[in-house]
């Protein structure tokens, strides 16, 4: 296995997963770059008897959560105040089925959301998802099953959707942008196991 070639092969998949997590193309590109750098620096530690792809996706996921924790501590109160006081929210997006589904997905706890996105949206197997999330296959199946039930209940409910605390800072105004990367990847079969 030539490390650089393997890393190049999964770049589109990494970018799609990063966009689903970060919900922002610039942040996603930064995450992919950071992931590639971390993987490259740790290439001597990679066990070649194990699958490469889940190892790199785990690095990306961990980098995202590290950044999220850092960003949670940084709050620009002045901008938030002016945005809430001066910008009126558009209610048209809330009526959109896709927007409601996206909000339902982001109302899940982070572990359920990760498992759901990796299995249902990205097309990873339960085994690959378990390795990326550093848990057992049974736990992944349980998380995905519960996530499906919760998403359906939230989607069918007429009550407002409460976004999970860890996703509250995400921009959910453009659901097409978020899942577009996944759909393009799926159409190109780049997520095939």
Buried (B, 14 or more C-beta within 10 A) or exposed (E): EEBEEBBEEBBBBBBBBBBBBBBBEEBBBBBBEBBBEBBEEEEEEBEEEEBBBBBBBBBBBBBBBEBBEEEEEEEEEEEEEEEEEEEEEEEEBEEEEEBBBBBBBBBBBBBBBBBBBBBBBBBBBBBBBBBBBEBEBEBBBBBBEBBBEBBEEBBEEEEEBEBBEBBEEBEBEBBEEBBEBBEEBBEEEBBEE
